[in-house]
Amino acid sequence: MTRIICLLLLATLGTAVPAIAQDTTADRVKQLEEQNRTLQRELDAAKARIRELEGGTRAPTPPPPAARSTQDPGSDPWGNPSAALRTLASKVKEDLLSKGQSIPDSAAGEKIIQSYRQRVTKWIETMAKFRQPVEWRVDVSEAILVSTSPREFEVRMHAVNAEGAHVGPGFTVKCAATAAPDLTIKSAPGAWALKADVVPSLHLNSDLTSTDRSNPFGETPLIAPQLQCRLDYVVHALTRVVDATPVAPAAPNSK
């Protein structure tokens, strides 16, 4: 009897021990798999953080808002380059008509065209010494040092109207460093006050059409049939605009 009981115990132990071992191994595998998944998640998060710090996944910095702009030159006849061209166009037309010279169109005959060219050539001669003083508020976008002896900058800018909008296309002036003592390449962008003489550079080009044209590719504008006009500038001063800081009202004097 005792021998039978021992045999039964051995049989039971022989089957239970492998089962216990199998269960322990399976649990350990599950634990290792879970640890592996946790480590992988942590590694992925670390990689993402590194890419973010290096700029790989950083959201792009939005560009600065575009400045407001307008094509309306306004009422001031010399208030900006577009207004100056408009005024010069009116001037040449009035001067020619006052002398009895008609303005040719596409249907004009050769006699009228020849007479027109002669009159315009003389008008250009009378404008050789024309200078128009202006004082404009401008928004400078960049400055480039083009000469070191003497120091001279090439400055890109837009005229600004009373509402702070850019008027017409941008333009470039050459400015001696002595006329802009506060101007440096790095500090150039911003609001400035331009004091200068506008100098029209006039050229009669008989190869152009007899009517006005748009100016999409930077060609010299026409102010009359076949009459090109480029604006040059003699800069007297370019000074940075510093808006006045409002003064806080004084505290009441209590007695």
ChimeraX commands (.cxc) that place a marker at each C-alpha (Angstrom):
marker #1 position 0.00,0.00,0.00 radius 0.5
marker #1 position 2.71,2.39,0.93 radius 0.5
marker #1 position 4.54,1.55,-2.26 radius 0.5
marker #1 position 1.44,2.32,-4.34 radius 0.5
marker #1 position 1.05,5.75,-2.67 radius 0.5
marker #1 position 4.70,6.63,-3.38 radius 0.5
marker #1 position 4.32,5.67,-7.01 radius 0.5
marker #1 position 1.21,7.88,-7.30 radius 0.5
marker #1 position 3.05,10.83,-5.70 radius 0.5
marker #1 position 5.97,10.42,-8.08 radius 0.5
marker #1 position 3.62,10.29,-11.04 radius 0.5
marker #1 position 1.89,13.47,-9.86 radius 0.5
marker #1 position 5.14,15.33,-9.35 radius 0.5
marker #1 position 6.42,14.13,-12.69 radius 0.5
marker #1 position 3.52,15.82,-14.48 radius 0.5
marker #1 position 3.19,18.96,-12.31 radius 0.5
marker #1 position 6.81,20.14,-12.41 radius 0.5
marker #1 position 7.00,20.54,-16.20 radius 0.5
marker #1 position 3.65,22.37,-16.20 radius 0.5
marker #1 position 4.88,24.80,-13.55 radius 0.5
marker #1 position 8.11,25.35,-15.51 radius 0.5
marker #1 position 6.18,26.00,-18.72 radius 0.5
marker #1 position 3.90,28.52,-17.00 radius 0.5
marker #1 position 6.88,30.39,-15.51 radius 0.5
marker #1 position 8.65,30.58,-18.89 radius 0.5
marker #1 position 5.55,31.92,-20.66 radius 0.5
marker #1 position 5.10,34.65,-18.06 radius 0.5
marker #1 position 8.74,35.64,-18.37 radius 0.5
marker #1 position 8.45,35.89,-22.16 radius 0.5
marker #1 position 5.41,38.14,-21.81 radius 0.5
marker #1 position 7.25,40.36,-19.36 radius 0.5
marker #1 position 10.23,40.66,-21.68 radius 0.5
marker #1 position 7.99,41.47,-24.64 radius 0.5
marker #1 position 6.22,44.21,-22.65 radius 0.5
marker #1 position 9.57,45.65,-21.51 radius 0.5
marker #1 position 10.73,45.62,-25.12 radius 0.5
marker #1 position 7.64,47.52,-26.28 radius 0.5
marker #1 position 8.10,50.07,-23.48 radius 0.5
marker #1 position 11.75,50.61,-24.40 radius 0.5
marker #1 position 10.83,50.96,-28.08 radius 0.5
marker #1 position 8.22,53.62,-27.27 radius 0.5
marker #1 position 10.76,55.51,-25.17 radius 0.5
marker #1 position 13.34,55.27,-27.98 radius 0.5
marker #1 position 10.86,56.55,-30.57 radius 0.5
marker #1 position 9.95,59.47,-28.30 radius 0.5
marker #1 position 13.63,60.30,-27.78 radius 0.5
marker #1 position 14.27,60.24,-31.54 radius 0.5
marker #1 position 11.31,62.53,-32.14 radius 0.5
marker #1 position 12.59,64.95,-29.51 radius 0.5
marker #1 position 16.04,65.01,-31.11 radius 0.5
marker #1 position 14.52,65.71,-34.54 radius 0.5
marker #1 position 12.45,68.51,-33.03 radius 0.5
marker #1 position 15.51,70.07,-31.39 radius 0.5
marker #1 position 17.46,69.83,-34.63 radius 0.5
marker #1 position 14.61,71.45,-36.52 radius 0.5
marker #1 position 13.64,68.36,-38.48 radius 0.5
marker #1 position 10.01,68.39,-37.36 radius 0.5
marker #1 position 9.79,71.95,-36.09 radius 0.5
marker #1 position 6.92,73.90,-37.58 radius 0.5
marker #1 position 8.24,76.44,-40.13 radius 0.5
marker #1 position 8.44,80.02,-38.89 radius 0.5
marker #1 position 5.67,81.98,-40.58 radius 0.5
marker #1 position 6.89,84.85,-42.79 radius 0.5
marker #1 position 6.32,88.39,-41.53 radius 0.5
marker #1 position 3.02,89.85,-42.69 radius 0.5
marker #1 position 3.26,91.58,-46.05 radius 0.5
marker #1 position 3.16,95.35,-45.92 radius 0.5
marker #1 position -0.03,96.96,-47.15 radius 0.5
marker #1 position 0.31,98.42,-50.63 radius 0.5
marker #1 position -1.66,100.60,-53.00 radius 0.5
marker #1 position -1.37,101.74,-56.61 radius 0.5
marker #1 position -3.11,105.04,-55.86 radius 0.5
marker #1 position -0.48,107.84,-56.02 radius 0.5
marker #1 position -2.69,110.18,-53.98 radius 0.5
marker #1 position -3.31,113.88,-54.50 radius 0.5
marker #1 position 0.20,115.23,-53.80 radius 0.5
marker #1 position 1.77,115.82,-57.26 radius 0.5
marker #1 position 5.24,114.90,-55.97 radius 0.5
marker #1 position 4.30,112.72,-53.01 radius 0.5
marker #1 position 5.93,109.51,-54.30 radius 0.5
marker #1 position 7.55,108.16,-57.49 radius 0.5
marker #1 position 4.22,107.19,-59.08 radius 0.5
marker #1 position 2.82,110.66,-58.45 radius 0.5
marker #1 position 6.00,112.23,-59.86 radius 0.5
marker #1 position 5.67,110.26,-63.11 radius 0.5
marker #1 position 2.02,111.23,-63.35 radius 0.5
marker #1 position 2.91,114.91,-62.87 radius 0.5
marker #1 position 5.66,114.79,-65.49 radius 0.5
marker #1 position 3.28,113.13,-67.95 radius 0.5
marker #1 position 0.77,115.93,-67.41 radius 0.5
marker #1 position 3.50,118.55,-67.75 radius 0.5
marker #1 position 4.83,117.35,-71.11 radius 0.5
marker #1 position 1.32,117.07,-72.51 radius 0.5
marker #1 position 0.35,120.57,-71.36 radius 0.5
marker #1 position 3.60,122.10,-72.65 radius 0.5
marker #1 position 3.23,120.51,-76.08 radius 0.5
marker #1 position -0.45,121.38,-76.44 radius 0.5
marker #1 position 0.26,124.99,-75.42 radius 0.5
marker #1 position 2.58,125.21,-78.43 radius 0.5
marker #1 position 0.00,123.78,-80.78 radius 0.5
marker #1 position 1.57,120.32,-80.94 radius 0.5
marker #1 position -0.94,117.47,-81.01 radius 0.5
marker #1 position -0.12,114.18,-79.29 radius 0.5
marker #1 position 0.06,111.43,-81.93 radius 0.5
marker #1 position -1.86,108.20,-81.61 radius 0.5
marker #1 position -1.55,104.94,-83.54 radius 0.5
marker #1 position -3.37,106.49,-86.53 radius 0.5
marker #1 position -1.21,109.64,-86.74 radius 0.5
marker #1 position 0.51,110.43,-90.03 radius 0.5
marker #1 position 4.25,110.74,-90.51 radius 0.5
marker #1 position 4.14,114.56,-90.58 radius 0.5
marker #1 position 2.55,114.78,-87.14 radius 0.5
marker #1 position 4.93,112.17,-85.74 radius 0.5
marker #1 position 8.00,114.02,-87.04 radius 0.5
marker #1 position 6.76,117.33,-85.64 radius 0.5
marker #1 position 6.01,115.66,-82.33 radius 0.5
marker #1 position 9.51,114.20,-82.07 radius 0.5
marker #1 position 11.10,117.59,-82.75 radius 0.5
marker #1 position 8.98,119.25,-80.07 radius 0.5
marker #1 position 9.69,116.51,-77.54 radius 0.5
marker #1 position 13.44,116.73,-78.23 radius 0.5
marker #1 position 13.35,120.45,-77.42 radius 0.5
marker #1 position 11.23,119.79,-74.33 radius 0.5
marker #1 position 13.83,117.29,-73.08 radius 0.5
marker #1 position 16.50,119.99,-73.48 radius 0.5
marker #1 position 14.48,122.45,-71.39 radius 0.5
marker #1 position 14.17,119.81,-68.65 radius 0.5
marker #1 position 17.91,119.17,-68.46 radius 0.5
marker #1 position 18.31,121.11,-65.22 radius 0.5
marker #1 position 14.95,120.27,-63.71 radius 0.5
marker #1 position 15.06,119.25,-60.04 radius 0.5
marker #1 position 12.12,118.71,-57.73 radius 0.5
marker #1 position 12.80,118.71,-53.98 radius 0.5
marker #1 position 10.82,116.07,-52.08 radius 0.5
marker #1 position 10.54,114.85,-48.51 radius 0.5
marker #1 position 9.07,111.36,-48.27 radius 0.5
marker #1 position 8.53,108.86,-45.52 radius 0.5
marker #1 position 9.94,105.59,-46.82 radius 0.5
marker #1 position 10.17,101.97,-45.74 radius 0.5
marker #1 position 13.70,100.68,-46.35 radius 0.5
marker #1 position 14.04,96.96,-47.11 radius 0.5
marker #1 position 17.82,96.70,-47.55 radius 0.5
marker #1 position 21.06,98.59,-48.03 radius 0.5
marker #1 position 24.18,97.50,-49.88 radius 0.5
marker #1 position 27.60,99.10,-49.60 radius 0.5
marker #1 position 28.62,99.81,-53.21 radius 0.5
marker #1 position 31.66,101.98,-52.58 radius 0.5
marker #1 position 34.16,102.33,-49.76 radius 0.5
marker #1 position 36.02,105.42,-50.93 radius 0.5
marker #1 position 33.92,107.42,-50.53 radius 0.5
marker #1 position 31.44,105.24,-48.67 radius 0.5
marker #1 position 28.20,104.97,-50.60 radius 0.5
marker #1 position 25.13,102.79,-50.15 radius 0.5
marker #1 position 22.54,101.55,-52.58 radius 0.5
marker #1 position 19.26,101.58,-50.67 radius 0.5
marker #1 position 16.07,99.78,-51.67 radius 0.5
marker #1 position 12.85,101.37,-50.40 radius 0.5
marker #1 position 9.13,102.06,-50.87 radius 0.5
marker #1 position 7.39,105.39,-50.47 radius 0.5
marker #1 position 4.79,105.25,-47.68 radius 0.5
marker #1 position 1.53,107.20,-47.58 radius 0.5
marker #1 position -0.18,108.71,-44.54 radius 0.5
marker #1 position -1.94,105.38,-43.82 radius 0.5
marker #1 position 1.37,103.52,-43.75 radius 0.5
marker #1 position 0.85,101.65,-47.05 radius 0.5
marker #1 position 3.52,101.19,-49.71 radius 0.5
marker #1 position 2.70,103.32,-52.76 radius 0.5
marker #1 position 3.49,101.78,-56.15 radius 0.5
marker #1 position 6.63,99.75,-56.85 radius 0.5
marker #1 position 9.82,99.98,-54.85 radius 0.5
marker #1 position 12.75,102.10,-56.00 radius 0.5
marker #1 position 16.47,102.37,-55.35 radius 0.5
marker #1 position 18.59,105.38,-54.43 radius 0.5
marker #1 position 22.31,105.84,-54.05 radius 0.5
marker #1 position 23.16,107.53,-50.80 radius 0.5
marker #1 position 26.48,108.82,-49.51 radius 0.5
marker #1 position 27.27,107.63,-46.01 radius 0.5
marker #1 position 27.62,111.25,-44.93 radius 0.5
marker #1 position 23.95,111.83,-45.80 radius 0.5
marker #1 position 22.84,108.89,-43.65 radius 0.5
marker #1 position 25.14,108.68,-40.60 radius 0.5
marker #1 position 22.82,106.20,-38.82 radius 0.5
marker #1 position 22.60,103.81,-41.79 radius 0.5
marker #1 position 24.28,100.41,-41.60 radius 0.5
marker #1 position 23.61,97.28,-43.62 radius 0.5
marker #1 position 22.22,95.39,-40.61 radius 0.5
marker #1 position 20.10,98.23,-39.25 radius 0.5
marker #1 position 18.75,99.42,-42.62 radius 0.5
marker #1 position 15.25,97.86,-42.63 radius 0.5
marker #1 position 12.59,100.09,-41.16 radius 0.5
marker #1 position 11.03,103.54,-41.38 radius 0.5
marker #1 position 13.16,106.43,-42.63 radius 0.5
marker #1 position 12.66,110.00,-43.81 radius 0.5
marker #1 position 14.09,110.75,-47.26 radius 0.5
marker #1 position 15.03,114.27,-48.27 radius 0.5
marker #1 position 16.13,114.42,-51.90 radius 0.5
marker #1 position 15.81,115.99,-55.33 radius 0.5
marker #1 position 13.91,114.03,-57.98 radius 0.5
marker #1 position 15.76,114.22,-61.31 radius 0.5
marker #1 position 13.90,112.92,-64.39 radius 0.5
marker #1 position 16.07,111.14,-66.96 radius 0.5
marker #1 position 14.27,111.52,-70.31 radius 0.5
marker #1 position 14.83,109.64,-73.55 radius 0.5
marker #1 position 12.94,109.71,-76.86 radius 0.5
marker #1 position 12.79,106.20,-78.30 radius 0.5
marker #1 position 11.25,106.14,-81.76 radius 0.5
marker #1 position 11.21,102.32,-81.79 radius 0.5
marker #1 position 8.46,102.22,-79.16 radius 0.5
marker #1 position 4.78,102.32,-79.92 radius 0.5
marker #1 position 3.00,105.67,-79.96 radius 0.5
marker #1 position 0.71,104.71,-77.08 radius 0.5
marker #1 position 1.43,104.17,-73.41 radius 0.5
marker #1 position 2.24,100.67,-72.14 radius 0.5
marker #1 position 2.18,98.73,-68.95 radius 0.5
marker #1 position 5.44,98.13,-67.14 radius 0.5
marker #1 position 5.43,94.49,-66.02 radius 0.5
marker #1 position 9.12,93.69,-66.50 radius 0.5
marker #1 position 10.82,96.82,-65.21 radius 0.5
marker #1 position 11.08,98.69,-68.50 radius 0.5
marker #1 position 11.54,102.43,-68.32 radius 0.5
marker #1 position 8.01,103.89,-68.09 radius 0.5
marker #1 position 6.53,106.08,-70.82 radius 0.5
marker #1 position 5.10,109.46,-69.85 radius 0.5
marker #1 position 4.12,110.27,-73.46 radius 0.5
marker #1 position 4.26,108.42,-76.79 radius 0.5
marker #1 position 7.86,107.22,-77.31 radius 0.5
marker #1 position 9.06,109.33,-74.35 radius 0.5
marker #1 position 10.73,107.27,-71.62 radius 0.5
marker #1 position 11.27,108.68,-68.14 radius 0.5
marker #1 position 13.40,107.22,-65.38 radius 0.5
marker #1 position 13.57,108.91,-61.99 radius 0.5
marker #1 position 16.94,109.47,-60.39 radius 0.5
marker #1 position 17.50,110.86,-56.90 radius 0.5
marker #1 position 20.05,113.18,-55.34 radius 0.5
marker #1 position 19.85,112.31,-51.64 radius 0.5
marker #1 position 20.46,115.12,-49.18 radius 0.5
marker #1 position 19.50,113.24,-46.02 radius 0.5
marker #1 position 18.20,109.85,-44.96 radius 0.5
marker #1 position 17.26,109.80,-41.29 radius 0.5
marker #1 position 15.64,107.10,-39.22 radius 0.5
marker #1 position 12.09,107.80,-38.12 radius 0.5
marker #1 position 11.58,107.42,-34.38 radius 0.5
marker #1 position 7.93,107.58,-33.44 radius 0.5
marker #1 position 7.41,109.68,-30.36 radius 0.5
marker #1 position 6.68,107.71,-27.21 radius 0.5
marker #1 position 3.47,108.98,-25.62 radius 0.5
marker #1 position 4.11,110.72,-22.34 radius 0.5
marker #1 position 2.08,109.40,-19.43 radius 0.5
marker #1 position -0.01,112.07,-17.72 radius 0.5
marker #1 position 1.41,113.33,-14.45 radius 0.5
marker #1 position -0.14,111.92,-11.31 radius 0.5
marker #1 position -2.44,114.38,-9.53 radius 0.5
marker #1 position -0.73,116.27,-6.74 radius 0.5
marker #1 position -2.59,115.30,-3.61 radius 0.5
marker #1 position -2.39,117.70,-0.69 radius 0.5
marker link #1:1,2 radius 0.2
marker link #1:2,3 radius 0.2
marker link #1:3,4 radius 0.2
marker link #1:4,5 radius 0.2
marker link #1:5,6 radius 0.2
marker link #1:6,7 radius 0.2
marker link #1:7,8 radius 0.2
marker link #1:8,9 radius 0.2
marker link #1:9,10 radius 0.2
marker link #1:10,11 radius 0.2
marker link #1:11,12 radius 0.2
marker link #1:12,13 radius 0.2
marker link #1:13,14 radius 0.2
marker link #1:14,15 radius 0.2
marker link #1:15,16 radius 0.2
marker link #1:16,17 radius 0.2
marker link #1:17,18 radius 0.2
marker link #1:18,19 radius 0.2
marker link #1:19,20 radius 0.2
marker link #1:20,21 radius 0.2
marker link #1:21,22 radius 0.2
marker link #1:22,23 radius 0.2
marker link #1:23,24 radius 0.2
marker link #1:24,25 radius 0.2
marker link #1:25,26 radius 0.2
marker link #1:26,27 radius 0.2
marker link #1:27,28 radius 0.2
marker link #1:28,29 radius 0.2
marker link #1:29,30 radius 0.2
marker link #1:30,31 radius 0.2
marker link #1:31,32 radius 0.2
marker link #1:32,33 radius 0.2
marker link #1:33,34 radius 0.2
marker link #1:34,35 radius 0.2
marker link #1:35,36 radius 0.2
marker link #1:36,37 radius 0.2
marker link #1:37,38 radius 0.2
marker link #1:38,39 radius 0.2
marker link #1:39,40 radius 0.2
marker link #1:40,41 radius 0.2
marker link #1:41,42 radius 0.2
marker link #1:42,43 radius 0.2
marker link #1:43,44 radius 0.2
marker link #1:44,45 radius 0.2
marker link #1:45,46 radius 0.2
marker link #1:46,47 radius 0.2
marker link #1:47,48 radius 0.2
marker link #1:48,49 radius 0.2
marker link #1:49,50 radius 0.2
marker link #1:50,51 radius 0.2
marker link #1:51,52 radius 0.2
marker link #1:52,53 radius 0.2
marker link #1:53,54 radius 0.2
marker link #1:54,55 radius 0.2
marker link #1:55,56 radius 0.2
marker link #1:56,57 radius 0.2
marker link #1:57,58 radius 0.2
marker link #1:58,59 radius 0.2
marker link #1:59,60 radius 0.2
marker link #1:60,61 radius 0.2
marker link #1:61,62 radius 0.2
marker link #1:62,63 radius 0.2
marker link #1:63,64 radius 0.2
marker link #1:64,65 radius 0.2
marker link #1:65,66 radius 0.2
marker link #1:66,67 radius 0.2
marker link #1:67,68 radius 0.2
marker link #1:68,69 radius 0.2
marker link #1:69,70 radius 0.2
marker link #1:70,71 radius 0.2
marker link #1:71,72 radius 0.2
marker link #1:72,73 radius 0.2
marker link #1:73,74 radius 0.2
marker link #1:74,75 radius 0.2
marker link #1:75,76 radius 0.2
marker link #1:76,77 radius 0.2
marker link #1:77,78 radius 0.2
marker link #1:78,79 radius 0.2
marker link #1:79,80 radius 0.2
marker link #1:80,81 radius 0.2
marker link #1:81,82 radius 0.2
marker link #1:82,83 radius 0.2
marker link #1:83,84 radius 0.2
marker link #1:84,85 radius 0.2
marker link #1:85,86 radius 0.2
marker link #1:86,87 radius 0.2
marker link #1:87,88 radius 0.2
marker link #1:88,89 radius 0.2
marker link #1:89,90 radius 0.2
marker link #1:90,91 radius 0.2
marker link #1:91,92 radius 0.2
marker link #1:92,93 radius 0.2
marker link #1:93,94 radius 0.2
marker link #1:94,95 radius 0.2
marker link #1:95,96 radius 0.2
marker link #1:96,97 radius 0.2
marker link #1:97,98 radius 0.2
marker link #1:98,99 radius 0.2
marker link #1:99,100 radius 0.2
marker link #1:100,101 radius 0.2
marker link #1:101,102 radius 0.2
marker link #1:102,103 radius 0.2
marker link #1:103,104 radius 0.2
marker link #1:104,105 radius 0.2
marker link #1:105,106 radius 0.2
marker link #1:106,107 radius 0.2
marker link #1:107,108 radius 0.2
marker link #1:108,109 radius 0.2
marker link #1:109,110 radius 0.2
marker link #1:110,111 radius 0.2
marker link #1:111,112 radius 0.2
marker link #1:112,113 radius 0.2
marker link #1:113,114 radius 0.2
marker link #1:114,115 radius 0.2
marker link #1:115,116 radius 0.2
marker link #1:116,117 radius 0.2
marker link #1:117,118 radius 0.2
marker link #1:118,119 radius 0.2
marker link #1:119,120 radius 0.2
marker link #1:120,121 radius 0.2
marker link #1:121,122 radius 0.2
marker link #1:122,123 radius 0.2
marker link #1:123,124 radius 0.2
marker link #1:124,125 radius 0.2
marker link #1:125,126 radius 0.2
marker link #1:126,127 radius 0.2
marker link #1:127,128 radius 0.2
marker link #1:128,129 radius 0.2
marker link #1:129,130 radius 0.2
marker link #1:130,131 radius 0.2
marker link #1:131,132 radius 0.2
marker link #1:132,133 radius 0.2
marker link #1:133,134 radius 0.2
marker link #1:134,135 radius 0.2
marker link #1:135,136 radius 0.2
marker link #1:136,137 radius 0.2
marker link #1:137,138 radius 0.2
marker link #1:138,139 radius 0.2
marker link #1:139,140 radius 0.2
marker link #1:140,141 radius 0.2
marker link #1:141,142 radius 0.2
marker link #1:142,143 radius 0.2
marker link #1:143,144 radius 0.2
marker link #1:144,145 radius 0.2
marker link #1:145,146 radius 0.2
marker link #1:146,147 radius 0.2
marker link #1:147,148 radius 0.2
marker link #1:148,149 radius 0.2
marker link #1:149,150 radius 0.2
marker link #1:150,151 radius 0.2
marker link #1:151,152 radius 0.2
marker link #1:152,153 radius 0.2
marker link #1:153,154 radius 0.2
marker link #1:154,155 radius 0.2
marker link #1:155,156 radius 0.2
marker link #1:156,157 radius 0.2
marker link #1:157,158 radius 0.2
marker link #1:158,159 radius 0.2
marker link #1:159,160 radius 0.2
marker link #1:160,161 radius 0.2
marker link #1:161,162 radius 0.2
marker link #1:162,163 radius 0.2
marker link #1:163,164 radius 0.2
marker link #1:164,165 radius 0.2
marker link #1:165,166 radius 0.2
marker link #1:166,167 radius 0.2
marker link #1:167,168 radius 0.2
marker link #1:168,169 radius 0.2
marker link #1:169,170 radius 0.2
marker link #1:170,171 radius 0.2
marker link #1:171,172 radius 0.2
marker link #1:172,173 radius 0.2
marker link #1:173,174 radius 0.2
marker link #1:174,175 radius 0.2
marker link #1:175,176 radius 0.2
marker link #1:176,177 radius 0.2
marker link #1:177,178 radius 0.2
marker link #1:178,179 radius 0.2
marker link #1:179,180 radius 0.2
marker link #1:180,181 radius 0.2
marker link #1:181,182 radius 0.2
marker link #1:182,183 radius 0.2
marker link #1:183,184 radius 0.2
marker link #1:184,185 radius 0.2
marker link #1:185,186 radius 0.2
marker link #1:186,187 radius 0.2
marker link #1:187,188 radius 0.2
marker link #1:188,189 radius 0.2
marker link #1:189,190 radius 0.2
marker link #1:190,191 radius 0.2
marker link #1:191,192 radius 0.2
marker link #1:192,193 radius 0.2
marker link #1:193,194 radius 0.2
marker link #1:194,195 radius 0.2
marker link #1:195,196 radius 0.2
marker link #1:196,197 radius 0.2
marker link #1:197,198 radius 0.2
marker link #1:198,199 radius 0.2
marker link #1:199,200 radius 0.2
marker link #1:200,201 radius 0.2
marker link #1:201,202 radius 0.2
marker link #1:202,203 radius 0.2
marker link #1:203,204 radius 0.2
marker link #1:204,205 radius 0.2
marker link #1:205,206 radius 0.2
marker link #1:206,207 radius 0.2
marker link #1:207,208 radius 0.2
marker link #1:208,209 radius 0.2
marker link #1:209,210 radius 0.2
marker link #1:210,211 radius 0.2
marker link #1:211,212 radius 0.2
marker link #1:212,213 radius 0.2
marker link #1:213,214 radius 0.2
marker link #1:214,215 radius 0.2
marker link #1:215,216 radius 0.2
marker link #1:216,217 radius 0.2
marker link #1:217,218 radius 0.2
marker link #1:218,219 radius 0.2
marker link #1:219,220 radius 0.2
marker link #1:220,221 radius 0.2
marker link #1:221,222 radius 0.2
marker link #1:222,223 radius 0.2
marker link #1:223,224 radius 0.2
marker link #1:224,225 radius 0.2
marker link #1:225,226 radius 0.2
marker link #1:226,227 radius 0.2
marker link #1:227,228 radius 0.2
marker link #1:228,229 radius 0.2
marker link #1:229,230 radius 0.2
marker link #1:230,231 radius 0.2
marker link #1:231,232 radius 0.2
marker link #1:232,233 radius 0.2
marker link #1:233,234 radius 0.2
marker link #1:234,235 radius 0.2
marker link #1:235,236 radius 0.2
marker link #1:236,237 radius 0.2
marker link #1:237,238 radius 0.2
marker link #1:238,239 radius 0.2
marker link #1:239,240 radius 0.2
marker link #1:240,241 radius 0.2
marker link #1:241,242 radius 0.2
marker link #1:242,243 radius 0.2
marker link #1:243,244 radius 0.2
marker link #1:244,245 radius 0.2
marker link #1:245,246 radius 0.2
marker link #1:246,247 radius 0.2
marker link #1:247,248 radius 0.2
marker link #1:248,249 radius 0.2
marker link #1:249,250 radius 0.2
marker link #1:250,251 radius 0.2
marker link #1:251,252 radius 0.2
marker link #1:252,253 radius 0.2
marker link #1:253,254 radius 0.2
marker link #1:254,255 radius 0.2
view
